[in-house]
Amino acid sequence: MTARTAKGQRTRRRIVERAAPVFNTRGYAGSSMSDLVRASGLKKGGLYNHFSGKEELALEAFDHAAALMRERFGSAMEGRDGTLDRLFAVVDAFGSLVEDPPVAGGCPVLNTAVESDDANPVLKERAREAMEVWLRLIGCLVKEGVASGELQPDADPRRTASVVVAALEGALMLSKLHDDPAHMRRTIDHVKEHLGSLTAAGGGGA
């Protein structure tokens, strides 16, 4: 890799990092190229040297934001022993999006999914793929817990993942809408109680 190529990649990465909070707070439709140029610190021509247009930049900015979310979940689970402890770590990491999002604006997957539903099928598909990663993460943890005997044999990985993610994303929306993190705190307590009921000694079903 030449020095010029490396510099170009660093510039491209910096543009993506600075564009991500713009898209996540203003949305795709609400983010103008002028907004993105200002955020990047480059001239308009410099931005177009690296990206063909707003959609290409938006896709890379979303991928960057989603990757930060995956890193947060991974870091939260480090050093945690047992399925329930790891599940609680993921729930707590999700809850932190209310007051400490990795990218300004909150959950990039929720924001992008809501805005792009009928407006941008490419971004919608990107958001769907990112959500599937989260669902699989929780589902795999539940599946591992069943296999290890920590969770009840009838604990359903897909159903549990769906309920947990839906509850937390809904709580995030309510917390942002009402500017009140209590919605998330209550939901975290409820979700943990539900997950705890799935343990082999807990009773209850998935």
PyMOL commands that set and color helices and strands:
alter all, ss='L'
color gray80, all
select helices_A, chain A and resi 3-30+33-40+44-50+54-77+83-95+108-116+121-148+157-178+182-196
alter helices_A, ss='H'
color red, helices_A
deselect
rebuild
show_as cartoon
